[in-house]
Amino acid sequence: MYIGYMNYLVAIFIITGFFIMRYDYPSYKNKKMKKEAKATKFMGRGNILLGLFLFAGNWVYNTWFK
């Protein structure tokens, strides 16, 4: 029996990235806080990309190496 947490990590990274890009980034951009807007854009996109890479890596591992 295998119990893994990879699916939870993927979902958390993608969902938090979406929320950062949806709510935090526009508020900083509207307040003209350039450094904070740039940092939140980087973090939001980074979370989404990390979630997608983890999903793809997990799929490759489970398909070909397991």
N, C-alpha and C positions, 0 to 999 in steps of 0.2 A: 504494500500500500504506500503510495506516494502522496504526501501533502506538501504542496509548494505555495510559496507566497509571491511568485513572479507575476501572476495575473493581477494581484492586488497592487503591486508596485506599478505596473503598467497603467492601471486605471488611475491611481493616485497622481502619477506624474502628468498624465494627459489632462485630467480634470483640473488639477491645480494650475497647470499652464494655461488652460482655457480661461479659468477665472481671473488669473493675473492679467491676461490680455484683454479680457472683457470689462473688468471693473477698475483695476488699479492703474493700468496704463493710460486710459482716457482721462482719469481724474488728474493725474500728474501733468498730462499734456495740456489740459484746459487751464490749469493753474500756472502754466509756463515754467514748470520745474524741469529743466532740460536734463540735468544729470539723473534725477530720479526716474524720469520717463525713459531714458536710455537704459538704465539699469533694470527697470521692470520689463521692458521689451526684451532685453537679453535673457532675463530669468524666465519669462513666459515662454519664449521660443525655445530656450534650452530645455525646459521641462517637457514640452511637447515632443521635441526631437529625441530626448532621452527616453521617453515613454515609447516612441515608435521604434527606436533602435533596440530597446529591450524586448519589445514584442517580436521584432524580426529575428533577433538573436535567439530568443527562446524557441521560436518556430523552427529555425534552422537546426538548433540543437536537438529538439524533439523529433524532427523529421529524419535527419541523417545520422546522428551520432548516438541515438539512444536505442 
